[in-house]
């Protein structure tokens, strides 16, 4: 089996934007691309363009009416713009869409699905999806927090339904709680979800108390060494007991100490350490199979350096 690391993205992921000055911007992907080129890491990755996801695949994690509403908003916006109306439609105070958002959603979820297929087929050892919009706040029936469709939840359900896996894990190290993923997977014993996140913080969400969830809420200003200790004590025993056949990562890098979106104190070496632990779990139980999807990370320099650190572990370079 080849040991390459896949890098999945799509041009439509650049076309979605939520207005001038919004932190979840296309420049996030530019910063990552630039870093890969400058460091030469690009040469170690197998680059692929994503195939847009089908509605039937999105419906593994989302309600049909939710998806129809999102598509309707995008289509309606075209008519409004033609009549001289606004260029964006507001979903919540922080989240809006433009006429390209529907295509970007399909591309982002499609990247996660394509990566799952490629890793399952043994075409690559693992994969990273450089996509936006992010997904982990999108619940089964609600878009929120910059997210419309839950890329990782779709891919995890896809691995179970389409590839016949019995057990998968989702690991979320974004600074914000992955409430959308939790909403979709809580109570599904095939999926173990492990996460840490700053609390109290966005979103104000009553955390589900389900046996397949390992929630680690931590206070502001928690440093990387404290996070590592919690991962060792709380995540790893549960992951080893679950024996996932594939591991999915909601890879948010806004817990970095330079990122103003949160107040945690992680640095690149912490992302190296966390990725190494995840990779060891995947090698023990899942033939090394990992699909990682970009979530948050809004300080462009810290984001690019952190993604590089994450990818170096995945690619063994």
C-alpha positions, -999 to +999 in steps of 0.1 A: +000+000+000+013+034-009+022+057+020+013+090+004-008+116+021-036+130+000-044+167-002-080+173-013-094+207-022-116+224-049-116+258-065-152+264-054-140+264-018-124+298-026-156+313-041-177+312-009-173+343+012-193+361+039-184+397+033-154+421+037-135+416+070-151+382+079-125+360+096-137+328+077-123+340+044-108+325+012-074+339+022-072+311+048-068+286+020-043+308+003-022+310+034-020+272+037-012+268+000+016+294+002+031+277+033+031+243+015+049+258-015+075+278+006+084+248+027+084+223-001+059+202+017+037+204-013+060+179-030+053+152-004+015+154-009-007+137-035-030+165-046-065+158-059-095+179-069-126+170-050-158+157-067-189+176-054-209+155-030-243+141-040-275+150-021-279+114-011-245+114+006-253+147+024-286+132+036-266+106+056-260+134+081-286+161+073-323+164+069-337+169+034-355+201+043-323+217+057-305+210+025-334+222+004-335+255+024-298+261+019-301+255-018-332+277-020-313+306-002-285+304-028-309+302-057-330+331-044-300+352-039-292+351-076-326+365-083-322+392-057-288+403-071-302+404-106-329+428-092-302+450-075-306+434-041-280+423-015-251+400-024-254+379+008-281+361+027-278+360+065-282+327+082-273+338+117-254+369+131-220+354+122-229+334+091-241+343+056-239+328+022-233+341-013-243+327-047-213+303-046-219+289-012-240+259-023-212+248-047-186+253-020-206+232+005-208+203-021-171+206-028-161+206+009-182+176+018-172+159-015-135+163-006-141+144+027-160+117+008-133+114-019-106+112+007-125+085+025-128+065-007-091+069-015-079+059+019-103+030+021-091+018-013-054+019-001-046+045-027-031+067+000-023+062+037-043+092+050-056+125+037-062+161+046-090+182+031-082+219+027-118+230+025-142+257+034-169+264+046-160+244+077-186+220+091-185+211+128-212+235+140-237+224+114-263+203+131-286+178+113-311+206+105-294+239+112-265+260+097-246+281+123-212+293+133-197+297+098-209+261+090-236+248+066-229+211+060-210+189+085-182+176+063-167+152+089-200+138+100-210+132+064-177+114+058-180+093+090-215+082+082-204+075+046-176+052+058-201+033+079-229+031+053-211+029+020-179+010+031-195-012+057-172-002+086-185-012+121-166+015+141-151+049+134-138+077+156-142+115+152-116+137+169-122+174+172-095+198+184-110+231+173-112+257+200-150+257+197-172+228+207-183+207+177-219+209+186-232+200+151-211+168+150-224+159+184-260+165+174-256+142+144-236+113+161-247+114+198-260+079+207-246+062+176-224+036+192-206+030+160-190+065+163-168+076+192-164+113+193-135+128+213-130+166+217-116+193+238-128+229+235-128+262+254-157+265+278-177+286+284-175+299+249-194+297+216-217+279+210-239+281+241-249+245+237-261+220+263-235+192+258-252+159+251-246+132+277-242+102+255-219+072+261-202+077+227-190+112+235-158+122+253-162+159+259-133+178+275-143+214+282-113+235+294-111+270+307-096+300+288-058+302+289-053+264+291-019+256+278-008+228+255+008+206+282-025+205+301-043+195+269-018+167+263-023+153+298-061+153+292-057+136+258-035+109+274-059+103+303-093+107+287-091+102+249-066+075+244-081+048+266-115+053+251-101+052+216-082+020+222-113+004+237-134+015+207-109+002+182-120+024+153-115+011+118-111+047+105-103+080+122-118+113+111-104+146+124-121+180+127-089+199+124-095+234+138-063+254+146-079+283+164-068+270+198-033+284+188-021+310+212-018+336+184-054+331+173-077+359+186-108+338+180-101+318+212-081+320+243-063+287+245-025+284+244-015+257+219+014+260+196+026+240+166+044+214+187+011+206+204-006+199+171+024+177+162+020+158+195-018+154+191-015+143+155+011+117+165-012+103+192-041+101+167-018+085+141-007+059+166-043+050+174-050+047+137-020+025+131-030+002+160-066-003+150-074+012+116-045+003+093-034+039+096-066+052+079-071+089+087-092+116+070-086+151+084-108+181+074-100+218+081-123+235+105-113+268+122-081+287+123-082+325+117-047+339+123-034+333+088+003+327+099-005+305+128-030+286+107-005+279+079+022+268+103-001+246+123-015+229+091+021+223+080+029+207+114-002+185+112+006+174+076+043+166+084+031+140+109+005+126+085+030+124+057+060+113+078+083+141+065 
